[in-house]
């Protein structure tokens, strides 16, 4: 064990975390055991008057626990005992009879933050990499090494719940404001600032405000805090996702207990969550996301400049993204008079970063001032990437590419953000087909992490890598998918939206269908989603898919009627819902075009909408549109908001059982025709008694 260095100079001891053969410091059980020995050494040395804990890794304090270790736990007793051992070690830090200072320069996450909380003092740099978070909730549990016990005592119940329930990341200035750290200073001042802080500690001059709210101090008002917190969770978090609800229980049940009593309850509840299938699924998705971030070969020449053609909602989102991360962004406008409106709309996407102090207004203004414009394809001779995001009309797009090829350098990449048109078709008239591909973003660009890359049979691998590298640097999660109408995510999602329309037409109602699927775990109901995206856009994509796939993608009559009547959704204040006043209500006029013939059960609503997606997903695997079931699951989580704690669409199918799905699809096909015709892959899996985790050989191409 050589992951922690201990040095003693005069009366000051310094523990330096520096995990061997690792890029980051992790709080594994091996590291905790090593820390335990170092603490014993410190305790036995009466000459030591102050302990400083720091990291030798660049931009990392401690990134958290070793998730692989949590993943391997088999039963709750194993988890519980391991946590109590870890608690005993962190308690040793807290119980040292000398002042302890955590010096944080870089990411301080999860278990790393819990270690810092066990210290008497915390100081940090304002380095942009210095971040604080309890991200455990995103893995299906909550802080399990004292975080639920020490955080409320230090920063108050309300601030602690905000960090624990959301997994949000905060910077040093915010951490200082809420009392999580005692001091922060600019990087480069470490030596003098640390020495000055040590002097303040020795002279007992470190002042700390009481961060507990007035309401928290009385039992009856504290109950109001817990009640309000539960109501907020019920509004925002599906009841099937247990972690935040269990975290709330722990905070409530341990508030007045001693640290040791509270730690036992925290460990016991954590151990129940850590072995659930929800937690295992979320951990798998986490590792998959980490793999996707590294899934490219670095190229010598990077993409530094881009021109965006199209300035609708998607175009503006893409302009915002690249203005934030690339050196040069040029915008092709139909009219220069539109420039100020575009800048204003792009600026609004930066508002969040200003409000959360991730960027200053001056930094945003600098990004916006660097945008340049052209009306006639001028100034594009040195641009690395052209990305088209105009209307979904094949001829218009091809015409645009021809113009771009005339003025751009031969090796420039030209790409389309089309959501449904074949990339092979769009590339057909290009001279440099090896430089063309689809780069499909999801709306809203500033929030949706997934990007589909769709190469043609001619696209050079080097160009795919260039694009992947650029998107990953811009914080996106790119996956490569095959070329077909709708590509991967939209091809699977549209039948879900469409089926909701068929169900509505038969006699259910808008609110019930939305509620059933939201209760299932989708971030919003299908009609709320359709209104948000735009009925016109949905209808246009549905038309393309219907043309490509025939009866299997028949368009729900209600969707056609909505488009015909110009009920377009949020954009014109009326879709499936009426947005003309503050209170959003059903658009009752929709029922003029539906039947009221029968009661449709919640189970049927759920099965029809979800099973039709599973069937289409299996067809995508069968056709090689995506080669990996796990990647498909990731795409549905990141691209549609499919509940991640269910593991993804195909993991959920495995849970239901392939036999049951095939039986139900056969029944639905008998009742509702070819929309539900069972895929060959599902039939083969059923016959072989395999599923999407065990039957990979049945679809590998």
ABEGO torsion letter per residue (X at the ends): XAABBBBBBEABBBBBBBBBGBABBBBBAAAAAAAAAAAAAAAABAABABBBBBBABBGBBBAEBBAAAAAABABAAAAAAAAAAAAAAAAAAAABABBBBBBBBEBBBEAAAAAAAABABBBBBABAABBBBBAAAAAGBBBAAGAAAAAAAAAEAAAAAAAAAAGBBBBAAAAAAAGABABBBBBGAAAAAAAAAAAAAAAGABBBBBABBAAAABAAAAAAAAAAAAAAAAAABBAABAAAAAAAAAAAAAAABBAAAAAAAAAAAAAAAAABAAAAAAAAAAAAAAAAAABBBBBABBBABBBBBEABAAAAAAAAAAAAABABBBBBBABAAAAAAAAAAAAAAAAAAAAAGABBAAAAAAAAAABBBBAAGBGAAABABBBBABBBBAAAAAAAAAAAAAABBAABBBBBABAABBAAAAAAABABAAABBBBBBBOBAAABABBBBBBBAABBAAAAAAAAAAAAAAGBBBBBBBBBBGEAAAAAAAAAAAAAAAAAAAGBBAAAAAAAAAAAGBABBAAAAAAAAEAAAAAAAAAAAAAAAEAAABBBAAAAAAAAAGBAEAAAGBBABBAABABBBBBAAAAAABBBABBBBAAAAAAAAAAAAAAAAAAAAAAGABABAAAAAAAAAAAAGBBAAAGEAAAAAAAAEAAAAAAAAAAAAAAAEAAABBBAAAAAAAAAGBBAAAAAAAABX
